[in-house]
C-alpha cells in the first residue's frame, strides 16, 4: 500500500511539474548559422537551465515561423511570446525605432553601446505602450555599401536598384539618387540573383550569409552605422512568469547582450576578409563618394531629430553627454 501511495504521489508531482512548465516560441528572421541566432539559442538554453525547466524557449530561425516583417506584431498579439527584430524596420510606426540607424551618429561598437544605453529609457517606454518588454539588443558590424559595379563618384550611384530593409536605408538610396525596394533578409538571395536589386547597404555578416559575391563585385567599408537586432517579449507573457523566472530571463538577457556584442566585434574583420577572399573588390570609398555620404548623413540626422522631437533630442543629448 505504501509503495502504491508513493508511486501515486510521485506521478502527481510529475504531472503538476509538467503543468507549471511553459514553452515560448521565438521567431527569428536570420538563419540558424547566423551569430544572432546562435546567441539567442545560447540565451534560450541558459534560461531553461536557470529556470529549472520552468521556461523553455524554442527558436524558429530563418523566418520559418513568422517572416521578419511579421515578428513584432506576432509578439505584440501573443501569437509568439518572444522575438527578435531589426526595430528600425518599424520606423514608420515610431521614428524612435530608428535610433540605431541614423547615419554616422554612432560608427563603432563602443559608440553603438553608448547610444543603446542612452536610448533604453525612451525605447522601453515606446515598446511598453505596444505591450512589449525590452530584453536586449545586439549590433551588426558597421554597415558598408555593396554594388554590382565599381562606384567612383556619386553619379555612378544614380538609378541603381537598391535593396532597402527599412525606411532609413530607403532614404539613403533616395538621397543618393538610387531606386530603393524593400527586401527582407529571407528574400535577399533571390532578389540579387534575379536582378531585382543590384546594390545595398548592409554588414559584412549579411554579405557572407548570402554569398553575395555570386551576384555582386564591390564592397565599400563606409561604416555608416551599426544597426541592432532587438529581442523583446510579450509584456503579458513576461508579467505572468514567476518572479524567479523573470529574474532568470533578464539576467540571461544581459549576458546575451554582452556575448553577442563581443561576437559581432570579433567577426567584423573576418567577414570583410571572406568577401575579398571570394573575389569581391573591398576597400574604402573614394573621397567624392565619402563627401556625398557625409552630406546625406547630415540631412538624415536633422530629419530624424525633427520627426522624433523631444524623444529623439533626449536620446542624442544623453548619448553626447557620455
MOWO-V995295 format. One record per backbone hydrogen bond with DSSP energy under -1.0 kcal/mol. CO is the residue of the C=O (numbers start at 0). NH is the residue of the N-H. Records with the same first field share a line. If there is no record, write none. Layout:
CO=NH, NH
This chain:
0=4
1=5
2=6
3=7
4=8
5=9
6=10
7=11
8=12
9=13
10=14
11=15
12=16
13=17
14=18
15=19
16=20
21=55
23=57
24=81
25=59
26=83
27=62
29=61
30=33
33=37
34=38
35=39
36=40
37=41
38=42
39=43
40=44
41=45
42=46
43=47
44=48
45=49
46=50
47=52
48=51
50=53
53=21
55=23
57=25
59=27
60=63
66=69, 70
69=73
70=74
71=75
72=76
73=78, 79
80=233
82=231
84=86, 229
85=88
86=89
87=90
89=92, 93
93=96
94=97
95=98
97=100
101=104
107=111
108=112
109=113
110=114
111=115
112=116
113=117
114=118
115=119
118=122
119=123
120=124
121=125
122=126
123=127
124=128
126=129, 131
127=130
130=234
132=232
135=230
137=228
142=223
143=201
144=219
145=199
146=216, 217
152=155
153=156
156=159
159=178
160=197
161=180
163=182
165=169
166=170
167=171
168=172
169=173
170=174
171=175
172=177
173=176
176=158
178=161
180=163
183=186
184=187
186=190
187=191
188=192
189=193
190=195, 196
197=147
198=162
199=145
201=143
202=206
203=207
204=208
205=209
206=211
207=210
210=213
211=214, 215
216=280
217=146
218=282
219=144, 221
223=103
224=142
226=139
228=137
229=84
230=134, 135
231=82
232=132
233=237
234=238
235=239
237=240
241=245
242=246
243=247
244=248
245=249
246=250
247=251
248=252
249=253
250=254
251=255
252=256
253=257
254=258
255=259
256=260
257=261
258=262
259=263
260=264
261=265
262=266
263=267
266=270
267=271
268=272
269=273
270=274
271=275
272=276
273=277
274=279
275=278
280=218
282=220
285=289
286=290
287=291
288=292
289=293
290=294
291=295
292=296
293=297
294=298
295=299
296=300
297=301
298=302
299=303
300=304
301=305
302=306
303=307
304=308
307=310
308=312
309=313
310=314
311=315
312=316
313=317
314=318
315=319
316=320
